[in-house]
């Protein structure tokens, strides 16, 4: 049944896209009738009109009321975004005009709404766009009507007035044969047309098991049962799921509840779901952001296998080594625009970085300290619920960056959560500057200046349905309150200062966090902690799913924090990152630290040996 992570249709219809009004606190978005909006400066106005940042410029084009409607429709359809128009005809005209121009040709079903038929037959013809009409069920007729200048195949279902049902997969197949765009009205349409999508942010239901997530909405049913009483064929679903899991090298049972899996394992389930669609076009958005080196290597092998089978793959990644390894060509985006296309022959790490940031990046990582400061933060014999019979001990010097490496499920995140108080520790002691601390909750940790940047920023680091302002001020509301009442003005000033310091790219601090990029979301997480002057700051996978420019900023931030005496702990599955950042590196295996490496001994070989439980000679 729908839960927090799976809001139902009714809930989305009422609340999707809505946030408390910053001026009145109202939950319902007021109707905006104004013809224009106030701009902070001429530069701000220019950037809005040039579509360089989000915001509203003119109520007939864009306003908060329309924006909420578009977000709500997108949420209901399971899409990324939506555009609201004045009518269905306006929407149809916009879609066609985007794809076709003077001299173009369209093949359309003859079973259309009268307004659609008139638009195609009369109106567009005046602008040099011609249309050939064919019967919706005549597959050969669709194929025969295609010309060299055909830009679009168009149909409606159910057809008007005879209620004809268009065979969308058949028409889509013809379109794919000729390299033509197909107008897609929903996520289900894209799936029917052989398009699969692996989301950057997990899109799973943790109240279901693995197999139920893989075949959600496509569950096989038992044969020979009267339709109203069909039952899910669990045996077949589990067997089919197991095939895809083995293909990815994921050793979990199909009936395992998803909430028992790590973030990396849940990501592999998402990938298994996409593979189960037998897609002809597969879009992979940061598929390895939570995976280990071994899991990443296996996924890249699967990508090569799919390519050899004729599957077209759009691979989106900030891990540039993966791009150089598998891409036939690369398209680099910067600020929402195409910054350049690189052929296979010209593809290199430095070339991509240069296009991504508009300049060459120097000193991605800080120069590690050779002299380790005196112990400042100490963990003694810490036991977690994940590994109750293992003890973890380590120290971090004031101004030191301690890396915490190891394979996924080694227990690194569990140690971080136990230190921060969000996961109960079963034993052990935590000391700060020689003083033993009693941490039973996150509130206790915050009181002592110990903060955590969690692995899953959307689930545990942010409230994505709230604006930036509320997320930044949330850990210390008492700072902005007088007699229990929060001052909005003080809250806004603090949030603005914190976001400016972190270079959060947003039109306003009232922007909902969910509308920010992954890198800017991470900056908001950091902004809320930095205003509290941390003594110990724990980063758990701090650069997962963010671009190289944002990575460089976060690395500079870590260096600055360490220089100011903050004890920094970094957990990362990115080998290059963990080796480049750490003054010392503690490596974990199955809930215990197998070794702590000095800077001189920090090599990939040594890390991997310790990560699999071997001892160094």
TIPALUM-834797 format. One line per field, with one value per residue (C-alpha): residue in one letter; x, y, z. Coordinates in steps of 0.02 Angstrom, whole numbers, padded with zeros to 5 digits. Example, Ala and Ser with C-alpha at 12.3 -4.5 7.8 and 13.67 -1.06 7.14 Angstrom:
<torvexs>
rest <- [A|S]
px <- [00615|00684]
py <- [-00225|-00053]
pz <- [00390|00357]
</torvexs>
This chain:
<torvexs>
rest <- [X|X|X|X|X|X|X|X|X|X|X|X|X|X|X|X|X|X|X|X|X|X|X|X|X|X|X|X|X|X|X|X|X|X|X|X|X|X|X|X|X|X|X|X|X|X|X|X|X|X|X|X|X|X|X|X|X|X|X|X|X|X|X|X|X|X|X|X|X|X|X|X|X|X|X|X|X|X|X|X|X|X|X|X|X|X|X|X|X|X|X|X|X|X|X|X|X|X|X|X|X|X|X|X|X|X|X|X|X|X|X|X|X|X|X|X|X|X|X|X|X|X|X|X|X|X|X|X|X|X|X|X|X|X|X|X|X|X|X|X|X|X|X|X|X|X|X|X|X|X|X|X|X|X|X|X|X|X|X|X|X|X|X|X|X|X|X|X|X|X|X|X|X|X|X|X|X|X|X|X|X|X|X|X|X|X|X|X|X|X|X|X|X|X|X|X|X|X|X|X|X|X|X|X|X|X|X|X|X|X|X|X|X|X|X|X|X|X|X|X|X|X|X|X|X|X|X|X|X|X|X|X|X|X|X|X|X|X|X|X|X|X|X|X|X|X|X|X|X|X|X|X|X|X|X|X|X|X|X|X|X|X|X|X|X|X|X|X|X|X|X|X|X|X|X|X|X|X|X|X|X|X|X|X|X|X|X|X|X|X|X|X|X|X|X|X|X|X|X|X|X|X|X|X|X|X|X|X|X|X|X|X|X|X|X|X|X|X|X|X|X|X|X|X|X|X|X|X|X|X|X|X|X|X|X|X|X|X|X|X|X|X|X|X|X|X|X|X|X|X|X|X|X|X|X|X|X|X|X|X|X|X|X|X|X|X|X|X|X|X|X|X|X|X|X|X|X|X|X|X|X|X|X|X|X|X|X|X|X|X|X|X|X|X|X|X|X|X|X|X|X|X|X|X|X|X|X|X|X|X|X|X|X|X|X|X|X|X|X|X|X|X|X|X|X|X|X|X|X|X|X|X|X|X|X|X|X|X|X|X|X|X|X|X|X|X|X|X|X|X|X|X|X|X|X|X|X|X|X|X|X|X|X|X|X|X|X|X|X|X|X|X|X|X|X|X|X|X|X|X|X|X|X|X|X|X|X|X|X|X|X|X|X|X|X|X|X|X|X|X|X|X|X|X|X|X|X|X|X|X|X|X|X|X|X|X|X|X|X|X|X|X|X|X|X|X|X|X|X|X|X|X|X|X|X|X|X|X|X|X|X|X|X|X|X|X|X|X|X|X|X|X|X|X|X|X|X|X|X|X|X|X|X|X|X|X|X|X|X|X|X|X|X|X|X|X|X|X|X|X|X|X|X|X|X|X|X|X|X|X|X|X|X|X|X|X|X|X|X|X|X|X|X|X|X|X|X|X|X|X|X|X|X|X|X|X|X]
px <- [00000|00059|00177|00294|00407|00260|00130|-00038|-00125|-00243|-00099|-00002|-00156|-00176|00002|00129|00223|00150|00249|00202|00186|00339|00233|00073|00115|-00035|-00027|-00133|-00038|-00129|-00187|-00064|-00146|00001|00074|00256|00373|00504|00687|00835|00938|00952|01071|00942|00807|00919|00963|00778|00730|00878|00821|00989|00901|00730|00599|00451|00456|00278|00118|00049|00207|00252|00190|00188|00010|00056|00219|00127|00007|00153|00244|00085|00047|00228|00217|00053|00125|00291|00383|00524|00429|00276|00220|00046|-00039|-00205|-00286|-00257|-00242|-00108|-00013|-00027|00029|00178|00234|00219|00301|00448|00476|00425|00447|00413|00440|00407|00287|00179|00095|-00062|-00204|-00368|-00463|-00433|-00526|-00596|-00486|-00329|-00380|-00412|-00245|-00151|-00254|-00287|-00188|-00015|-00029|-00031|00142|00216|00187|00091|00003|-00042|-00186|-00192|-00309|-00250|-00247|-00160|00020|00080|-00006|00092|00255|00214|00164|00334|00435|00615|00549|00433|00464|00325|00201|00044|-00104|-00234|-00311|-00454|-00494|-00637|-00778|-00764|-00660|-00520|-00373|-00204|-00068|00062|00205|00182|00180|00326|00424|00399|00454|00612|00651|00653|00732|00576|00519|00363|00254|00251|00110|00161|00293|00192|00202|00392|00402|00290|00407|00558|00633|00705|00767|00882|00860|01004|00903|00831|00655|00613|00481|00568|00407|00411|00535|00662|00556|00404|00511|00584|00413|00308|00156|00209|00182|00160|-00007|-00057|-00131|-00302|-00385|-00539|-00477|-00558|-00477|-00302|-00163|00019|00131|00262|00365|00387|00419|00553|00635|00638|00706|00844|00905|00931|01010|01136|01173|01227|01319|01199|01187|01020|00860|00715|00601|00721|00634|00713|00737|00863|00979|01113|01099|01217|01115|00954|01038|01076|00892|00847|00966|00891|00719|00779|00858|00696|00609|00715|00731|00796|00846|00916|00948|01067|01079|01229|01204|01367|01357|01328|01421|01586|01730|01682|01498|01545|01657|01517|01392|01510|01525|01335|01334|01456|01350|01192|01280|01337|01154|01100|01034|01061|01125|01128|01254|01252|01395|01511|01637|01735|01843|01687|01641|01814|01806|01638|01576|01574|01556|01522|01410|01459|01327|01362|01226|01092|01176|01281|01461|01533|01531|01687|01721|01794|01964|01970|01892|01996|01972|02054|01954|01788|01834|01883|01714|01616|01688|01746|01925|02059|02044|02202|02231|02072|02132|02222|02403|02395|02476|02636|02632|02477|02402|02372|02219|02063|01920|01926|01813|01848|01782|01621|01495|01352|01189|01248|01403|01366|01518|01646|01732|01794|01926|02014|02069|02063|02179|02125|02139|02160|02062|02039|01976|01865|01877|01816|01688|01501|01424|01589|01501|01569|01402|01342|01492|01454|01270|01315|01434|01299|01168|01042|01083|01101|01274|01284|01444|01601|01650|01663|01783|01805|01960|01983|01803|01689|01524|01352|01270|01098|01023|01069|01023|01160|01288|01238|01254|01436|01475|01477|01385|01349|01329|01233|01253|01072|01047|00867|00805|00904|00996|00857|00671|00654|00475|00529|00623|00810|00780|00692|00820|00966|00886|00811|00955|00959|00787|00817|00946|00810|00672|00615|00500|00469|00426|00543|00592|00573|00687|00831|00803|00811|00968|01059|01005|01057|01228|01254|01201|01312|01459|01424|01390|01219|01151|00969|00852|00793|00815|00628|00661|00606|00758|00689|00706|00895|01030|01116|01270|01169|01068|01231|01286|01125|01163|01336|01267|01156|01305|01436|01335|01348|01539|01576|01711|01694|01616|01582|01558|01475|01495|01503|01519|01396|01306|01379|01481|01668|01650|01546|01668|01812|01715|01680|01862|01913|01786|01860|02034|01973|01885|02041|02148|02032|02053|01899|01920|01857|01805|01773|01686|01699|01687|01782|01959|02039|01944|01983|02168|02181|02097|02157|02297|02273|02158|02067|02003|01856|01802|01643|01625|01806|01956|02084|02217|02255|02371|02488|02497|02653|02566|02402|02401|02258|02339|02353|02175|02100|02197|02134|01958|01942|02009|02191|02337|02480|02651]
py <- [00000|00178|00245|00391|00339|00289|00429|00381|00466|00563|00627|00685|00766|00871|00910|00882|01042|01136|01218|01340|01517|01614|01768|01694|01515|01456|01278|01318|01416|01580|01627|01754|01885|02005|02037|02047|02006|02099|02065|02084|02170|02191|02042|01938|01987|01950|01778|01737|01795|01699|01542|01533|01512|01461|01590|01689|01836|01862|01788|01738|01637|01578|01606|01509|01448|01370|01303|01205|01134|01079|00998|00909|00840|00782|00693|00608|00548|00495|00618|00741|00898|00965|01117|01187|01264|01352|01204|01032|01107|01226|01079|00980|01129|01159|00977|00972|01142|01085|00933|00994|01149|01209|01067|00931|00786|00696|00526|00526|00411|00450|00418|00587|00717|00847|00986|00879|00833|01015|01069|00939|00950|01136|01245|01166|01147|01337|01338|01205|01053|00916|00764|00592|00506|00316|00196|00165|-00025|-00027|-00061|-00080|00084|00174|00106|00145|00325|00374|00493|00557|00719|00633|00704|00629|00486|00545|00452|00459|00320|00294|00355|00474|00438|00249|00216|00131|00069|00116|-00017|00098|-00031|-00073|00109|00148|00005|00079|00248|00173|00085|00254|00353|00458|00540|00473|00585|00507|00552|00456|00346|00192|00249|00259|00084|00016|00092|00007|00149|00109|00233|00209|00356|00443|00457|00291|00262|00106|00054|-00006|-00082|-00214|-00353|-00359|-00454|-00342|-00189|-00262|-00308|-00170|-00141|-00285|-00432|-00600|-00683|-00865|-00935|-01015|-00908|-00802|-00624|-00539|-00668|-00675|-00699|-00647|-00790|-00768|-00918|-00851|-00674|-00734|-00845|-00706|-00582|-00702|-00708|-00519|-00516|-00651|-00554|-00408|-00517|-00470|-00612|-00578|-00679|-00607|-00610|-00505|-00347|-00197|-00103|-00238|-00193|-00061|00092|00010|-00150|-00051|00037|-00133|-00179|-00021|-00078|-00253|-00175|-00079|-00237|-00333|-00215|-00280|-00098|-00044|00125|00129|00292|00271|00422|00402|00212|00183|00325|00204|00051|-00025|-00048|-00231|-00189|-00047|-00160|-00287|-00152|-00086|-00264|-00271|-00104|-00175|-00332|-00228|-00119|-00275|-00331|-00170|-00077|00112|00180|00357|00348|00500|00505|00621|00479|00526|00370|00268|00384|00370|00181|00144|00296|00300|00489|00611|00764|00886|00998|01158|01269|01175|01199|01092|01139|01024|00851|00743|00598|00434|00479|00645|00582|00615|00660|00831|00878|00837|00932|01084|01085|01052|01196|01311|01307|01187|01126|01123|01039|00936|00864|00947|00915|00789|00834|00745|00797|00728|00837|00774|00664|00770|00651|00469|00317|00172|-00005|00055|-00084|-00059|-00153|-00211|-00295|-00318|-00430|-00316|-00166|-00011|00106|00254|00433|00593|00739|00919|00981|00804|00721|00537|00428|00279|00155|-00019|-00110|-00077|-00163|-00155|-00056|00118|00208|00116|00183|00360|00344|00275|00421|00545|00460|00416|00231|00161|00101|-00062|-00018|00086|00263|00426|00561|00741|00835|00707|00720|00568|00608|00535|00531|00450|00550|00669|00813|00759|00751|00923|00994|00938|01004|00833|00834|00707|00733|00571|00454|00477|00665|00661|00537|00582|00745|00857|00887|00904|00968|01119|01273|01299|01424|01298|01161|01274|01337|01172|01106|01265|01348|01416|01534|01622|01618|01739|01667|01516|01614|01598|01762|01737|01884|01816|01644|01714|01816|01665|01552|01680|01701|01513|01484|01625|01550|01380|01454|01371|01406|01454|01597|01611|01532|01496|01372|01196|01085|00950|01071|01089|00986|00849|00957|01105|00991|00931|01111|01146|00999|01073|01249|01199|01123|01255|01393|01295|01296|01108|01026|00856|00838|00667|00657|00496|00480|00671|00682|00546|00603|00778|00859|00889|01075|01045|00909|01032|01155|01021|00968|01149|01158|01004|01077|01241|01153|01053|01210|01289|01144|01039|00850|00782|00602|00554|00393|00362|00217|00320|00253|00406|00521|00429|00413|00593|00671|00570|00616|00439|00301|00175|00025|-00080|-00259|-00338|-00219|-00204|-00097|-00208|-00074|00112|00172|00319|00438|00350|00180|00240|00142|00059|-00111|-00092|-00026|-00170|-00302|-00230|-00208|-00396|-00443|-00480|-00424|-00318|-00397]
pz <- [00000|-00029|00102|00129|-00014|-00124|-00116|-00189|-00335|-00220|-00114|-00266|-00340|-00182|-00131|-00272|-00313|-00164|-00024|00114|00046|00111|00149|00222|00264|00163|00097|-00057|-00189|-00221|-00395|-00468|-00580|-00592|-00764|-00708|-00565|-00464|-00508|-00393|-00528|-00716|-00718|-00625|-00750|-00899|-00833|-00811|-00985|-01058|-00965|-00874|-00706|-00647|-00603|-00670|-00790|-00853|-00786|-00956|-00988|-00815|-00639|-00474|-00504|-00671|-00600|-00465|-00595|-00704|-00558|-00504|-00677|-00694|-00526|-00572|-00738|-00663|-00776|-00748|-00799|-00888|-00988|-00961|-01113|-01136|-01225|-01298|-01470|-01408|-01333|-01496|-01600|-01484|-01497|-01687|-01714|-01608|-01720|-01893|-02000|-02178|-02300|-02170|-02187|-02057|-02063|-01956|-01909|-01997|-01834|-01750|-01652|-01773|-01707|-01727|-01906|-01952|-01879|-01982|-02142|-02157|-02036|-02046|-02234|-02247|-02168|-02282|-02170|-02261|-02188|-02258|-02168|-02150|-02062|-01882|-01902|-02072|-02019|-02198|-02241|-02104|-02171|-02353|-02316|-02247|-02358|-02346|-02267|-02141|-01966|-01861|-01845|-01756|-01684|-01547|-01446|-01428|-01606|-01642|-01680|-01698|-01540|-01640|-01536|-01610|-01598|-01520|-01512|-01698|-01752|-01637|-01714|-01887|-01823|-01748|-01912|-02000|-01858|-01829|-01668|-01586|-01478|-01303|-01185|-01029|-00949|-01000|-01182|-01171|-01094|-01233|-01360|-01285|-01184|-01013|-00882|-00733|-00614|-00526|-00367|-00310|-00375|-00277|-00149|00008|00077|-00061|-00098|-00239|-00367|-00335|-00371|-00531|-00603|-00525|-00636|-00750|-00632|-00721|-00683|-00670|-00829|-00845|-00711|-00748|-00775|-00623|-00510|-00586|-00461|-00472|-00521|-00386|-00440|-00617|-00555|-00434|-00567|-00698|-00570|-00521|-00702|-00705|-00532|-00582|-00741|-00631|-00505|-00363|-00238|-00152|-00152|-00255|-00101|00004|00072|-00010|00154|00205|00061|00054|-00058|-00183|-00187|-00211|-00357|-00434|-00415|-00513|-00650|-00649|-00672|-00825|-00898|-00873|-00996|-01141|-01192|-01362|-01291|-01115|-01023|-00875|-00759|-00642|-00630|-00536|-00411|-00266|-00332|-00284|-00406|-00434|-00460|-00576|-00679|-00698|-00749|-00883|-00950|-00960|-01053|-01182|-01201|-01229|-01357|-01451|-01453|-01538|-01385|-01392|-01227|-01160|-01017|-00901|-00777|-00683|-00669|-00822|-00821|-00858|-01002|-01083|-01062|-01146|-01243|-01433|-01420|-01280|-01267|-01129|-01050|-00954|-00879|-00975|-01144|-01260|-01222|-01355|-01434|-01427|-01545|-01485|-01555|-01460|-01298|-01143|-00960|-00975|-01130|-01046|-00887|-00989|-01078|-00918|-00816|-00955|-00891|-00834|-00655|-00552|-00385|-00375|-00210|-00067|-00021|00120|00286|00327|00509|00595|00729|00904|00930|00943|00906|00961|00936|01055|01026|00943|00908|00784|00759|00586|00659|00845|00875|00793|00873|00783|00852|00771|00802|00701|00731|00735|00557|00487|00347|00389|00247|00286|00143|00104|00000|00008|00161|00255|00392|00357|00350|00505|00602|00543|00591|00763|00795|00742|00851|00716|00738|00914|00959|01056|01146|01144|01185|01087|01147|01090|01148|01287|01350|01343|01256|01287|01115|01108|00965|00824|00939|01061|00920|00855|01030|01033|00857|00771|00604|00467|00280|00242|00095|00037|00039|-00025|00105|00260|00225|00161|00161|-00027|-00025|00079|00019|00040|00181|00292|00259|00307|00467|00525|00636|00742|00739|00913|00838|00740|00871|01004|01136|01027|00869|00719|00636|00449|00415|00522|00446|00268|00305|00377|00234|00104|00185|00195|00015|-00048|00046|-00034|-00207|-00217|-00391|-00368|-00411|-00231|-00061|-00073|-00213|-00167|-00138|-00254|-00400|-00375|-00460|-00360|-00334|-00269|-00156|-00080|-00056|00041|00157|00187|00208|00354|00447|00409|00490|00654|00658|00659|00765|00680|00507|00430|00240|00180|-00010|-00025|-00215|-00269|-00425|-00441|-00578|-00576|-00545|-00387|-00336|-00345|-00236|-00105|-00104|-00076|00065|00150|00135|00210|00354|00395|00387|00516|00637|00598|00612|00445|00409|00227|00174|-00012|-00135|-00265|-00254|-00336|-00219|-00057|-00101|-00156|-00004|00145|00264|00332|00272|00383|00284|00343|00306|00376|00521|00577|00532|00447|00438|00449|00312|00323|00176|00113|00111|00031|-00131|-00224|-00201|-00012|00003|-00096|00003|00167|00096|00062|00233|00191|00298|00233|00243]
</torvexs>
